[in-house]
């Protein structure tokens, strides 16, 4: 006999709603002032409460950063899961699948620069995410590794390639594009960015190096959505 789901009472729901409201305001402040510019006092001001009231929900500023890290990491994990599912069984080339995955991740990263900085850089001196907050990031690494291993089993990635190396180099490629874009042209989009414009050629080089087709005809084209925005 399966246990019935526990339905949160009104007090629990209200608490969770308040927690999400705090995180929403905190994310807005990071986007406006930079990750290190997050202020508990400013969060309280925007919520119309006194700063000590926030400590009912987050014991410290570090705890607030921790919750933001967990939220951001979960968003990226959910994004990758959805993307991986959408690519299953479509019979696309390696470069086409990599291009779609790259656009999804890079697009999210430059649209959410505050979360990207918190997740992928070290903008807050002394802050280290807790094991719980870091768990979605660990799950993302495991899921990404499994995805590349599956591509290898399908014959799309060279049999002699170390999956650990494939995953490492892919991470370096994407994080490099994101870092260059956010550092040097933060106001540009995936479709218009001077650094994101390099994605097709970079993905093609990656596919040539690790793929089983040594001479793919052309670099993968951007998705229809990216092309539509780019050609406005």
C-alpha positions as CSV (number, residue, x, y, z in Angstrom):
1,X,0.0,0.0,0.0
2,X,1.5,3.3,-1.1
3,X,1.6,6.2,1.3
4,X,-0.6,9.1,0.4
5,X,1.2,12.4,-0.6
6,X,1.6,14.9,2.1
7,X,-0.3,18.1,1.4
8,X,1.4,21.1,2.9
9,X,-0.8,23.2,5.2
10,X,-1.5,26.9,4.7
11,X,1.4,27.9,6.9
12,X,3.9,25.8,5.0
13,X,2.6,27.1,1.7
14,X,2.9,30.6,2.9
15,X,6.4,30.1,4.1
16,X,7.5,28.5,0.8
17,X,5.9,31.4,-1.1
18,X,7.8,33.9,1.0
19,X,11.1,32.0,0.5
20,X,10.6,32.1,-3.2
21,X,9.8,35.8,-3.0
22,X,13.0,36.5,-1.1
23,X,15.0,34.6,-3.8
24,X,13.2,36.4,-6.6
25,X,14.2,39.8,-5.1
26,X,17.7,38.6,-4.4
27,X,18.1,37.4,-8.0
28,X,16.9,40.8,-9.3
29,X,19.4,42.6,-7.1
30,X,22.3,40.4,-8.2
31,X,21.3,41.1,-11.8
32,X,21.3,44.8,-11.2
33,X,24.2,45.2,-8.8
34,X,26.3,42.2,-9.5
35,X,26.5,39.0,-7.5
36,X,28.7,40.5,-4.8
37,X,26.3,43.5,-4.6
38,X,23.6,41.4,-3.0
39,X,22.2,43.2,0.1
40,X,20.0,41.6,2.7
41,X,18.8,45.1,3.6
42,X,17.8,45.8,0.0
43,X,15.9,42.6,-0.2
44,X,14.0,43.5,2.9
45,X,13.3,47.0,1.6
46,X,11.8,45.7,-1.6
47,X,9.6,43.3,0.4
48,X,8.5,46.0,2.7
49,X,9.8,44.4,5.9
50,X,12.6,45.0,8.4
51,X,16.0,43.2,7.7
52,X,15.8,41.1,10.9
53,X,12.6,39.5,9.6
54,X,14.5,37.9,6.8
55,X,16.6,35.9,9.3
56,X,13.5,33.9,10.0
57,X,13.9,32.4,6.5
58,X,17.7,32.6,5.9
59,X,20.1,32.6,8.9
60,X,22.8,34.6,7.1
61,X,23.7,36.2,3.8
62,X,25.7,33.1,3.0
63,X,22.6,31.0,3.5
64,X,20.8,33.2,1.0
65,X,23.6,32.8,-1.5
66,X,23.4,29.0,-0.9
67,X,19.7,28.9,-1.7
68,X,20.3,31.0,-4.8
69,X,23.1,28.6,-5.9
70,X,20.8,25.6,-5.4
71,X,18.0,27.3,-7.4
72,X,20.3,28.2,-10.3
73,X,21.9,24.8,-10.4
74,X,18.4,23.2,-10.5
75,X,17.3,25.4,-13.3
76,X,20.4,24.4,-15.4
77,X,19.8,20.7,-14.5
78,X,16.1,20.9,-15.6
79,X,17.1,22.7,-18.8
80,X,19.6,19.9,-19.7
81,X,17.2,17.1,-18.9
82,X,14.6,18.6,-21.1
83,X,17.1,19.2,-23.9
84,X,18.5,15.6,-23.7
85,X,15.0,14.2,-23.9
86,X,14.2,16.3,-26.9
87,X,17.2,15.0,-28.7
88,X,16.5,11.3,-28.1
89,X,15.8,9.2,-31.2
90,X,15.8,12.0,-33.7
91,X,18.6,10.6,-35.9
92,X,20.5,13.8,-36.1
93,X,24.2,14.2,-36.7
94,X,26.5,14.7,-33.8
95,X,27.2,18.3,-34.7
96,X,23.5,19.1,-35.0
97,X,22.7,17.6,-31.5
98,X,25.7,19.4,-30.0
99,X,24.7,22.7,-31.6
100,X,21.2,22.5,-30.1
101,X,22.5,21.6,-26.7
102,X,25.1,24.4,-26.9
103,X,22.6,27.0,-27.9
104,X,20.3,26.0,-25.1
105,X,23.0,26.2,-22.4
106,X,24.7,29.3,-23.7
107,X,21.4,31.1,-24.3
108,X,20.3,30.4,-20.8
109,X,23.6,31.5,-19.3
110,X,23.7,34.9,-21.1
111,X,20.0,35.5,-20.3
112,X,20.7,34.8,-16.6
113,X,24.1,36.4,-16.0
114,X,23.7,36.7,-12.3
115,X,23.0,33.0,-11.8
116,X,25.8,32.2,-14.3
117,X,28.3,34.2,-12.4
118,X,27.3,32.6,-9.1
119,X,27.4,29.0,-10.5
120,X,30.4,29.1,-12.8
121,X,32.6,31.8,-11.4
122,X,33.7,32.7,-7.9
123,X,32.3,36.2,-7.4
124,X,31.7,36.0,-3.6
125,X,34.9,35.7,-1.5
126,X,34.7,32.9,1.0
127,X,31.4,31.5,-0.3
128,X,31.3,27.7,-1.0
129,X,27.9,26.1,-1.7
130,X,26.7,23.5,0.7
131,X,26.5,19.8,-0.2
132,X,22.7,20.1,-0.6
133,X,23.0,23.2,-2.8
134,X,25.7,21.6,-4.9
135,X,23.7,18.4,-5.5
136,X,22.0,19.6,-8.7
137,X,25.4,20.5,-10.1
138,X,26.7,17.0,-9.3
139,X,23.6,15.5,-11.0
140,X,24.2,17.7,-14.0
141,X,27.7,16.4,-14.4
142,X,26.5,12.8,-14.1
143,X,23.7,13.3,-16.6
144,X,26.1,15.0,-19.1
145,X,28.6,12.2,-18.7
146,X,25.8,9.6,-19.4
147,X,24.7,11.6,-22.4
148,X,28.1,11.6,-24.0
149,X,28.5,7.9,-23.2
150,X,25.2,7.2,-24.9
151,X,26.4,9.1,-28.0
152,X,29.5,7.0,-28.0
153,X,27.5,3.8,-27.8
154,X,25.4,5.0,-30.7
155,X,28.6,5.3,-32.7
156,X,28.6,9.1,-33.0
157,X,31.7,9.6,-30.8
158,X,34.9,7.8,-31.4
159,X,35.2,4.5,-29.5
160,X,38.8,5.4,-28.4
161,X,37.8,8.7,-26.9
162,X,37.7,8.9,-23.1
163,X,34.2,10.1,-22.2
164,X,35.7,12.1,-19.3
165,X,37.8,14.0,-21.7
166,X,34.9,14.6,-24.1
167,X,32.8,16.0,-21.3
168,X,35.7,18.1,-19.9
169,X,36.5,19.7,-23.3
170,X,32.8,20.4,-24.0
171,X,32.5,22.1,-20.7
172,X,35.6,24.2,-21.5
173,X,34.2,25.1,-24.9
174,X,30.8,26.3,-23.6
175,X,32.1,28.0,-20.5
176,X,34.6,29.9,-22.6
177,X,32.0,31.3,-24.9
178,X,29.8,32.2,-21.9
179,X,32.6,33.9,-20.1
180,X,33.8,35.9,-23.1
181,X,30.2,37.0,-23.9
182,X,29.4,38.0,-20.3
183,X,32.7,39.7,-19.7
184,X,33.1,41.6,-23.0
185,X,29.6,42.1,-24.4
186,X,27.0,41.4,-21.7
187,X,24.2,43.4,-23.4
188,X,24.2,41.2,-26.5
189,X,22.0,38.1,-27.0
190,X,22.7,34.6,-28.2
191,X,21.6,35.6,-31.7
192,X,23.5,38.9,-31.9
193,X,26.6,38.2,-29.7
194,X,30.0,38.5,-31.2
195,X,31.3,35.6,-29.2
196,X,28.2,33.4,-29.4
197,X,28.5,33.8,-33.2
198,X,31.5,31.5,-32.9
199,X,29.4,28.6,-31.7
200,X,28.8,26.9,-35.0
201,X,32.5,26.8,-35.9
202,X,33.6,25.7,-32.4
203,X,31.0,23.0,-32.3
204,X,32.1,21.8,-35.8
205,X,35.7,21.6,-34.6
206,X,34.6,19.6,-31.5
207,X,32.6,17.2,-33.6
208,X,35.5,16.7,-36.1
209,X,37.8,15.9,-33.2
210,X,35.6,13.5,-31.3
211,X,33.1,12.4,-33.8
212,X,33.2,9.4,-36.1
213,X,32.7,11.5,-39.2
214,X,36.2,13.0,-39.8
215,X,34.9,15.4,-42.5
216,X,31.5,16.8,-41.7
217,X,30.4,18.9,-44.7
218,X,29.6,22.2,-42.9
219,X,29.4,23.7,-39.5
220,X,26.0,23.1,-37.9
221,X,23.5,25.8,-38.5
222,X,21.9,27.7,-35.6
223,X,18.4,26.6,-34.7
224,X,15.4,28.2,-36.3
225,X,14.7,30.4,-33.3
226,X,18.3,31.7,-33.2
227,X,18.3,32.4,-36.9
228,X,15.0,34.2,-36.7
229,X,16.3,36.5,-33.9
230,X,19.6,37.0,-35.6
231,X,18.0,38.0,-38.9
232,X,15.6,40.6,-37.5
